[in-house]
């Protein structure tokens, strides 16, 4: 089953990292990713641009309206995600724990099973 591992952290804190600190974090994360990748269990890994580059489209009763930013009501921002092919939630949690150790500072990882939406049908990944 495929799992999305969504990465959240304090964007302002991450933005203050020096180029060397950022590169060191990416190197540590790369080592964690290498094991899953070598086993053919790692799908796309994405790092998102900062939230000031984001837009939110909301639709209530009328036409959709676009707002600047993601408008998250949290201290942490969604920074990126992994797609990992794991046998169980436990295996996905183990991978997320290793990512958390490699990533300095605070933050969280949300682990969610994925489903495909294709041909107007919902199927498990």
C-alpha positions, 0 to 999 in steps of 0.5 A: 500500500502507498502512504503519503508522509506529509512534512510540516515544520515552522517555515520561518525557522527553516528559512533562517537556515544557512545554505550549509545547514540546509544542505546538511539537513538534505544530506541526512534526509537523503541517507534516510531516503536511500534505504527506501529507494534502494528497496524500490519503495520510495516514490516522489519526494517533493519539497514545496516552495515557501507559503508566500508563493502559494495561493488558495482557491476557495469556493463557497456559494459563488465563483471560486475566489483566489487568495494569496497564501495557503491560509493554514491555521497552524504554527507549522506549514506544509513543506513537502511530502514523500510517497512510500510503498510500505507493507503496513502503517507500522513500516510507514511510521518507522520511515517517518521516525527516521526522517524526523530524526534526520530533520533538525528542530521541531515539526511533524510528519502526517502519515496517510494511506493513499487512494487513487482517483481514476476513471471516476472510481476510488481505489486503494493504492 
